[in-house]
């Protein structure tokens, strides 16, 4: 017959296993105390704690697998963890996998959320059990051993002294782990700072990213020389009689689209939503237009007066549409979203000519990053040689997703709009010019009475369709628009200036010819007044709202 002394190790081990379900670390410390007092062998203490801890870990994982959202949403679980904690653990799990399961054993406060997330994410039970057991085999013997040694060395043999010594050992281990984590985090922060400094350096050394005040002085000097040569500072404003001041500043995008109404099949449909009304009313007007036009989300929302993509957003839902109207009190255009590839086509035609010319073609590419299953979106942006140049723009636009970990091979498009300052890559597309394309652009331009000089922003179903002259006009920009192919990274700055000098020379030539035909250039006072009015309007462009 077995006596109590014989059964004690077995009963103690089972008791320790059960106790770990309440508190793993405290149970391990208590087991160390029993070992120090000689009441339990070290192997029995380790076996009992290991059995209970691994069983509890697997139970949590299975709860996440089969209970998932129900477990996480229960009121008693909410007292322990938050939804944000589980979400963070899930992102960490996707990014680091086995390392997360192993490391969470040594990081107090992370196990529960990590193991539940592992189950919810469908981690293989055998794989999980192996890594959970491996980490426990490192942690449990170490903690029990430290507690036992501390108990033996204590001057007092009581439980309190032993527990205190063991507690100091555990605290030291936790501090060491925290230091290691801090060093790892510091390494990542240093890398982020290095990448941001690289982005800053490239913005300053690559002229395509220079601000207007830094790049344009030579162009302004050349315009001044042309003004002296043609004896008029504002002669170029006569280049487009059909647009106020030729489109120098503050022109109405909607009015220009109406000027193109004869090309209704080639122009993206749009409606002007006046400012001043409550957001709900403006939202209703926009939805009514969409219903009449047979449009669905997404749609484009843009200021009626704007430059360089300021205030332009792609809106994907009713709620986001209203949010933008709440943030944007001024006049706004709601425009059909045209899918496909985007191009900028700079066109001019002298009034004495029967056919116009395509001066420049820009192919606009939307940068994207590809996930590796480990890195966050923010890390992917900073690691990309192109995206890092405008990392602030991309991080601001994708602020809600920066901590997400795209799966391996997942492509995340960083830009939806063909604006260089918003991150689009501009490439010289001169090779795309065909007789069919030139004819289509010329036909579209000549149907707009009083237009001779400017840039069409268009989208086409494909490059081949574009070359065949099949496109939809998104915008038409006037005399101060640019031949944007110059922003191709391969374009030397000297070549870019040469193109802009030629562009402005043509603008003055067309203005002079129109002046001889009776067109009056805008006065300098009129231009200043328009600029000041546009400045007031531009202040109503909203801070970007996530769409």
Secondary structure as GFF3:
##gff-version 3
##sequence-region A 1 547
A	DSSP	alpha_helix	4	19	.	.	.	ID=ss1
A	DSSP	alpha_helix	24	36	.	.	.	ID=ss2
A	DSSP	alpha_helix	42	66	.	.	.	ID=ss3
A	DSSP	alpha_helix	68	73	.	.	.	ID=ss4
A	DSSP	alpha_helix	75	78	.	.	.	ID=ss5
A	DSSP	alpha_helix	83	96	.	.	.	ID=ss6
A	DSSP	alpha_helix	98	104	.	.	.	ID=ss7
A	DSSP	alpha_helix	111	120	.	.	.	ID=ss8
A	DSSP	alpha_helix	125	153	.	.	.	ID=ss9
A	DSSP	alpha_helix	159	205	.	.	.	ID=ss10
A	DSSP	three_ten_helix	207	209	.	.	.	ID=ss11
A	DSSP	alpha_helix	212	215	.	.	.	ID=ss12
A	DSSP	alpha_helix	217	230	.	.	.	ID=ss13
A	DSSP	three_ten_helix	235	238	.	.	.	ID=ss14
A	DSSP	three_ten_helix	244	247	.	.	.	ID=ss15
A	DSSP	alpha_helix	253	259	.	.	.	ID=ss16
A	DSSP	three_ten_helix	261	266	.	.	.	ID=ss17
A	DSSP	beta_strand	270	273	.	.	.	ID=ss18
A	DSSP	alpha_helix	279	293	.	.	.	ID=ss19
A	DSSP	beta_strand	299	303	.	.	.	ID=ss20
A	DSSP	beta_strand	313	315	.	.	.	ID=ss21
A	DSSP	alpha_helix	318	327	.	.	.	ID=ss22
A	DSSP	beta_strand	332	336	.	.	.	ID=ss23
A	DSSP	beta_strand	341	348	.	.	.	ID=ss24
A	DSSP	beta_strand	357	365	.	.	.	ID=ss25
A	DSSP	beta_strand	368	370	.	.	.	ID=ss26
A	DSSP	alpha_helix	377	383	.	.	.	ID=ss27
A	DSSP	three_ten_helix	387	390	.	.	.	ID=ss28
A	DSSP	alpha_helix	391	397	.	.	.	ID=ss29
A	DSSP	three_ten_helix	399	401	.	.	.	ID=ss30
A	DSSP	beta_strand	411	413	.	.	.	ID=ss31
A	DSSP	three_ten_helix	420	422	.	.	.	ID=ss32
A	DSSP	beta_strand	425	428	.	.	.	ID=ss33
A	DSSP	three_ten_helix	430	432	.	.	.	ID=ss34
A	DSSP	alpha_helix	435	446	.	.	.	ID=ss35
A	DSSP	beta_strand	453	460	.	.	.	ID=ss36
A	DSSP	alpha_helix	463	467	.	.	.	ID=ss37
A	DSSP	beta_strand	472	477	.	.	.	ID=ss38
A	DSSP	three_ten_helix	484	487	.	.	.	ID=ss39
A	DSSP	alpha_helix	493	516	.	.	.	ID=ss40
A	DSSP	alpha_helix	524	538	.	.	.	ID=ss41
###
